[in-house]
Amino acid sequence: MGVKRPILLLGLGLVVAACTAATTETEATDAADPDSIESSTTSSPDSEPQAVPDHLQSMADAWETDFSKATIDLDELLVGIPAADPRDLIRPIDEPAFAAAASTEWIGDNEPGVMLDIEGDARFYPLSVLTRHEIVNDSVGETPVAVTYCPLCNTAVVFDRRLVGETLRLGVSGLLRKSDLVMWDNVTQTLWQQITGEGLVGENAGEQLTVIPAAIVRWADFLAEHPDGLAMTDNQGFGSGYGRNPYEFYSSRDRPLNFFTGDIDDRFPALDRVVGVTVGDTDKAYPFSLLFDVGVVNDEVDGTPVVVFWGAEDTADALDSSRIAEARGIGTGIALDPVVDGTRLIFEPAGDGFTDLETGSQWSILGTAVSGELAGTELELIPHRNEFWFAWQAFFPEAEVWTP
């Protein structure tokens, strides 16, 4: 495998995550050249234990992961960082530092982050932090959680870290599958797919981490509705500065980096975003480009009512310009449960927000009734992601895509 010099990848000025996290206090770790990595993208696990491929042999020797247990073809795992043990060279945050949202000034109004609210404990995790660390192990509302983000797929997913009586600490394995982050845990050293939460290789292969609903939202919207909430500070103890995008111009590319080797469905540009909704075992995508034209979609997924709100069009693209606050606006897409007290509400766009046809109440982009009969009511989030189109179609190839 070829090795590039630190920081720049493929001549794009794209700072790979392996480098940005490893340069916290010291020198950067060399980044792999994804053009030099070959793999199969066919998922056809054998009934008998597989031979460990040569490109994974050093990991198999160094790790306690049981490679004999796998739900995938091991050749699908690509090496993102050329090291015998690349785990956590992209450093997760295990003791996150927060400040009161009302006193936080370092985050731009239009900057995106992960909004998480458990039992009234509302927190904001800026993407400018997550692009450099990818995982934050935290406890919110007494629930141990892992807030995860894969910049290569734009997937933000929050997991409950409890599994079969253990509390896991999730880390960055240094491996990728279909360009998506592969995580590892410190208890069984199982490898986990970030976009789905499925155990891929190891003792818990085939197990499923519990997803906690969360959303990528604009800082100004979070602050307006959760002034008593918490936001991550710009000092997490790693010596890194935040607010800049280490993946400059990535989302402007025609296709992803060559960590993704599969075909790309040409119905939408590869790096267009979708709201990828999961209800039970059913998945459905709502492309941002179509939401832009309609503003709201009243729908059902697996028989469950869903409403998808679109708005906050100046929400910055965290993976385009070097300074996130100055990036182009891409909007906010969020999936919510439209049922209130047993009544399904039907919504339509109204100014900067939405109106339900049943009561005429006015609602914000985050699903809070700001005036009218239902003022103060909050719609619950439905599990969803804002992945890039190529990632959606790679992991959910048979799933439905909403069209007007």
Secondary structure as GFF3:
##gff-version 3
##sequence-region A 1 404
A	DSSP	beta_strand	8	9	.	.	.	ID=ss1
A	DSSP	beta_strand	14	15	.	.	.	ID=ss2
A	DSSP	alpha_helix	17	22	.	.	.	ID=ss3
A	DSSP	three_ten_helix	34	36	.	.	.	ID=ss4
A	DSSP	three_ten_helix	54	56	.	.	.	ID=ss5
A	DSSP	alpha_helix	57	62	.	.	.	ID=ss6
A	DSSP	three_ten_helix	74	76	.	.	.	ID=ss7
A	DSSP	beta_strand	77	79	.	.	.	ID=ss8
A	DSSP	beta_strand	98	100	.	.	.	ID=ss9
A	DSSP	three_ten_helix	101	103	.	.	.	ID=ss10
A	DSSP	beta_strand	112	118	.	.	.	ID=ss11
A	DSSP	beta_strand	121	126	.	.	.	ID=ss12
A	DSSP	alpha_helix	127	133	.	.	.	ID=ss13
A	DSSP	beta_strand	135	140	.	.	.	ID=ss14
A	DSSP	beta_strand	143	150	.	.	.	ID=ss15
A	DSSP	beta_strand	155	160	.	.	.	ID=ss16
A	DSSP	beta_strand	162	163	.	.	.	ID=ss17
A	DSSP	beta_strand	166	167	.	.	.	ID=ss18
A	DSSP	beta_strand	170	177	.	.	.	ID=ss19
A	DSSP	beta_strand	180	185	.	.	.	ID=ss20
A	DSSP	beta_strand	191	193	.	.	.	ID=ss21
A	DSSP	beta_strand	199	201	.	.	.	ID=ss22
A	DSSP	beta_strand	211	212	.	.	.	ID=ss23
A	DSSP	beta_strand	215	218	.	.	.	ID=ss24
A	DSSP	alpha_helix	219	225	.	.	.	ID=ss25
A	DSSP	beta_strand	230	232	.	.	.	ID=ss26
A	DSSP	three_ten_helix	250	252	.	.	.	ID=ss27
A	DSSP	beta_strand	274	279	.	.	.	ID=ss28
A	DSSP	beta_strand	282	287	.	.	.	ID=ss29
A	DSSP	alpha_helix	288	294	.	.	.	ID=ss30
A	DSSP	beta_strand	296	301	.	.	.	ID=ss31
A	DSSP	beta_strand	304	311	.	.	.	ID=ss32
A	DSSP	three_ten_helix	324	326	.	.	.	ID=ss33
A	DSSP	beta_strand	332	336	.	.	.	ID=ss34
A	DSSP	beta_strand	339	340	.	.	.	ID=ss35
A	DSSP	beta_strand	343	344	.	.	.	ID=ss36
A	DSSP	beta_strand	347	350	.	.	.	ID=ss37
A	DSSP	beta_strand	353	356	.	.	.	ID=ss38
A	DSSP	beta_strand	362	363	.	.	.	ID=ss39
A	DSSP	beta_strand	369	371	.	.	.	ID=ss40
A	DSSP	beta_strand	384	385	.	.	.	ID=ss41
A	DSSP	alpha_helix	389	395	.	.	.	ID=ss42
A	DSSP	beta_strand	400	401	.	.	.	ID=ss43
###
